[in-house]
Amino acid sequence: MKYLFLYLLLIPYIVSADTSVCYGTTSNGRLEDGVQLPSKGDNFVGYSEIARLAGRTYVHSEVKTIIVNAYKALETEQPDKVFKYAETGWETGGQFNPHKTHQNGLSVDFMTPVINLEQKSTHLSTHPLNKFGYNIEFDENATHGDLTIDYIALAAHIVALHKAAELLEHDLWRVIFAPELQEKLFKTQYGPYLRQHIQFSKKRSWVRHDEHYHIDFSIPCKPLN
């Protein structure tokens, strides 16, 4: 009984040590106790070990839990699909060039899922020569070389992220993906769910957002002092 009592006393310290605190907004904010996303999992990888070592893959702890749980759910939901995350932010947040957001641990870029000529799920190539994938452009047929956007995997991932966020009583604030490509997402089996639950940005961003999609998570933050 005394060990149980001691454990209960320690719970607040255990939780606080693992829980980030965000301040301000995605475009004007900072982060306390940011955590780094895992470099890889059974169905996902990070976009660059160089960027990881440079400290560009930190997020709010709740965002990390949401992302990892969503990937885990996709192992069952879409077992043949693979995924890759991209830029997130600094451990302490703040200005994160060249991005206009990514400042408080709630913004994450994900590389667009693709399929090859054999209709197999694969990763976009991300390396310094193509600006870690951000220099990739898809044509009017949603193709880049022998790769084509995998709208099913992309839609499934957004749905999985939303469901994982809801389990923690959070939400997705918005999804930024090229407006001219969004209709293809709504034509997948996940379309009705996306229309009901996801807020897609309808205006063009300063970059196209075809080779990646940007997601801002909705988690309560403290005012920026």
JODA-V592239 format. One record per residue. N is the residue number from 1. RES is the residue in one letter. PSI is psi in radians with two decimals (NA if undefined). OMEGA is omega in whole degrees, -180 to 180 (* if undefined). D_FIRST is the distance of its C-alpha to the first C-alpha in Angstrom with 2 decimals. Layout:
BEGIN
{{N/RES/PSI/OMEGA/D_FIRST} {N/RES/PSI/OMEGA/D_FIRST}}
END
This chain:
BEGIN
{{1/M/-0.70/-178/0.00} {2/K/-0.54/178/3.83} {3/Y/-0.65/176/5.43} {4/L/-0.74/180/5.16} {5/F/-0.74/179/6.32} {6/L/-0.67/179/8.78} {7/Y/-0.75/180/9.92} {8/L/-0.63/178/10.74} {9/L/-0.56/-176/12.59} {10/L/-0.29/-175/14.47} {11/I/-0.83/-180/15.65} {12/P/-0.62/-180/18.73} {13/Y/-0.66/178/19.81} {14/I/-0.80/-179/19.51} {15/V/-0.82/-176/21.53} {16/S/-0.55/-180/24.07} {17/A/-0.45/-176/24.77} {18/D/-0.03/-174/25.82} {19/T/2.18/178/27.58} {20/S/2.82/173/31.26} {21/V/2.18/179/33.13} {22/C/2.64/-179/36.71} {23/Y/2.49/175/39.48} {24/G/-2.50/-176/42.81} {25/T/3.06/179/44.44} {26/T/-0.47/-179/45.15} {27/S/-0.09/178/48.54} {28/N/1.46/-174/47.54} {29/G/-3.05/176/43.98} {30/R/3.08/-173/41.49} {31/L/2.41/173/38.03} {32/E/2.41/177/35.02} {33/D/0.79/174/32.69} {34/G/2.67/-179/34.80} {35/V/2.63/-177/33.76} {36/Q/2.41/176/36.15} {37/L/2.59/177/36.78} {38/P/2.59/-177/36.49} {39/S/-0.47/179/39.91} {40/K/2.90/176/39.98} {41/G/-2.94/-177/38.28} {42/D/-0.53/-178/39.46} {43/N/0.31/180/41.86} {44/F/2.77/175/42.29} {45/V/2.81/171/43.42} {46/G/2.85/-173/43.96} {47/Y/-0.33/-176/47.54} {48/S/2.22/175/47.98} {49/E/-0.53/177/46.28} {50/I/-0.84/-179/48.60} {51/A/-0.63/179/47.37} {52/R/-0.80/180/43.74} {53/L/-0.47/178/44.32} {54/A/-0.09/176/46.17} {55/G/0.46/-176/43.06} {56/R/0.31/-177/44.45} {57/T/0.70/178/41.58} {58/Y/2.54/180/38.87} {59/V/3.02/170/37.45} {60/H/2.50/-177/34.82} {61/S/-0.63/179/31.41} {62/E/-0.61/177/31.50} {63/V/-0.74/177/34.99} {64/K/-0.80/180/33.90} {65/T/-0.75/179/31.25} {66/I/-0.83/-177/33.96} {67/I/-0.82/-179/36.51} {68/V/-0.73/179/34.40} {69/N/-0.64/179/33.15} {70/A/-0.77/177/36.77} {71/Y/-0.68/179/38.04} {72/K/-0.74/179/35.46} {73/A/-0.60/-179/36.64} {74/L/-0.35/176/40.22} {75/E/-0.54/178/39.67} {76/T/-0.76/-176/39.73} {77/E/-0.77/-179/41.96} {78/Q/1.26/-172/44.62} {79/P/-0.32/-178/43.94} {80/D/0.09/-177/47.34} {81/K/2.57/175/47.12} {82/V/2.70/-172/46.26} {83/F/2.77/179/45.53} {84/K/2.22/175/45.86} {85/Y/2.83/-178/44.52} {86/A/-2.34/-175/46.59} {87/E/2.50/175/46.44} {88/T/-1.32/180/43.41} {89/G/-3.14/179/43.34} {90/W/2.81/179/42.41} {91/E/-0.59/-180/38.93} {92/T/0.19/179/39.69} {93/G/-2.72/-179/41.97} {94/G/-3.06/-176/45.36} {95/Q/2.34/-173/48.83} {96/F/1.39/-178/48.85} {97/N/2.52/5/52.46} {98/P/0.23/-174/54.28} {99/H/2.65/176/52.02} {100/K/-0.20/179/52.37} {101/T/-2.43/178/48.72} {102/H/0.53/-173/45.58} {103/Q/-0.32/-176/44.63} {104/N/0.37/174/41.13} {105/G/0.08/-176/39.33} {106/L/0.07/-180/40.09} {107/S/2.32/180/43.31} {108/V/2.36/171/43.59} {109/D/2.46/176/46.70} {110/F/2.34/176/46.76} {111/M/2.45/-177/49.72} {112/T/2.22/177/51.57} {113/P/2.53/-179/50.94} {114/V/2.83/173/54.15} {115/I/2.61/180/55.71} {116/N/-2.99/-177/58.46} {117/L/-0.41/178/61.70} {118/E/0.17/-179/59.95} {119/Q/0.50/178/57.69} {120/K/2.39/178/54.69} {121/S/2.33/-180/51.94} {122/T/3.14/-178/52.14} {123/H/2.56/165/51.49} {124/L/2.49/178/53.87} {125/S/2.30/-180/54.86} {126/T/2.01/-178/53.46} {127/H/2.94/-176/54.94} {128/P/-0.56/-176/56.62} {129/L/-0.39/175/60.08} {130/N/0.51/-179/59.12} {131/K/0.77/178/56.91} {132/F/0.66/176/53.81} {133/G/-0.34/-176/54.97} {134/Y/-0.20/179/55.72} {135/N/-0.02/-179/59.45} {136/I/2.44/176/59.57} {137/E/2.29/174/61.64} {138/F/2.56/-180/61.88} {139/D/-2.99/-176/65.30} {140/E/-0.28/178/66.30} {141/N/0.21/180/65.22} {142/A/0.61/179/61.69} {143/T/2.67/175/62.50} {144/H/1.85/-173/62.34} {145/G/-2.18/179/64.22} {146/D/0.31/-179/63.04} {147/L/2.54/179/59.80} {148/T/2.50/179/59.26} {149/I/2.29/178/56.54} {150/D/1.56/-176/53.98} {151/Y/-0.54/179/53.53} {152/I/-0.83/179/51.28} {153/A/-0.72/-179/48.75} {154/L/-0.83/180/49.04} {155/A/-0.73/180/48.55} {156/A/-0.67/-180/45.63} {157/H/-0.77/179/43.91} {158/I/-0.76/178/44.36} {159/V/-0.77/-180/43.03} {160/A/-0.68/178/39.96} {161/L/-0.73/180/39.30} {162/H/-0.77/-180/39.65} {163/K/-0.69/179/37.30} {164/A/-0.63/177/34.67} {165/A/-0.75/-179/35.11} {166/E/-0.61/179/34.76} {167/L/-0.43/177/31.39} {168/L/0.22/-180/30.19} {169/E/0.62/174/32.20} {170/H/-2.98/-177/34.93} {171/D/3.05/169/38.54} {172/L/2.21/179/41.53} {173/W/-0.89/-180/43.91} {174/R/2.76/174/46.94} {175/V/2.23/177/48.32} {176/I/2.01/178/51.43} {177/F/2.50/-174/53.55} {178/A/2.10/-175/57.34} {179/P/-0.63/-178/58.57} {180/E/-0.21/180/61.35} {181/L/-0.14/-174/58.88} {182/Q/-0.58/-176/56.37} {183/E/-0.55/179/58.31} {184/K/-0.54/177/57.73} {185/L/-0.69/-177/53.97} {186/F/-0.24/179/54.60} {187/K/-0.08/176/56.66} {188/T/3.07/179/53.74} {189/Q/-0.25/-180/51.49} {190/Y/-0.01/-176/49.05} {191/G/-0.90/-180/51.74} {192/P/-0.70/179/50.79} {193/Y/-0.76/-179/47.18} {194/L/-0.78/-180/48.46} {195/R/-0.61/-176/50.94} {196/Q/-0.61/-168/48.37} {197/H/-0.32/-170/45.46} {198/I/2.32/177/46.78} {199/Q/1.83/177/48.84} {200/F/2.40/174/51.38} {201/S/2.24/-177/53.49} {202/K/-0.16/-180/57.09} {203/K/2.65/179/58.86} {204/R/2.38/178/59.83} {205/S/3.09/180/57.78} {206/W/-0.34/168/59.30} {207/V/2.76/-167/58.62} {208/R/-0.64/-176/59.09} {209/H/0.97/172/55.57} {210/D/-0.65/179/56.81} {211/E/-0.21/175/55.42} {212/H/2.80/174/52.03} {213/Y/2.42/-175/50.24} {214/H/2.29/178/48.37} {215/I/2.24/172/45.27} {216/D/2.21/180/43.80} {217/F/2.58/180/40.29} {218/S/1.73/-180/39.46} {219/I/2.34/-178/36.32} {220/P/2.34/177/36.08} {221/C/2.73/175/37.23} {222/K/2.72/177/37.59} {223/P/2.57/178/41.14} {224/L/2.05/-178/42.90} {225/N/NA/*/43.63}}
END
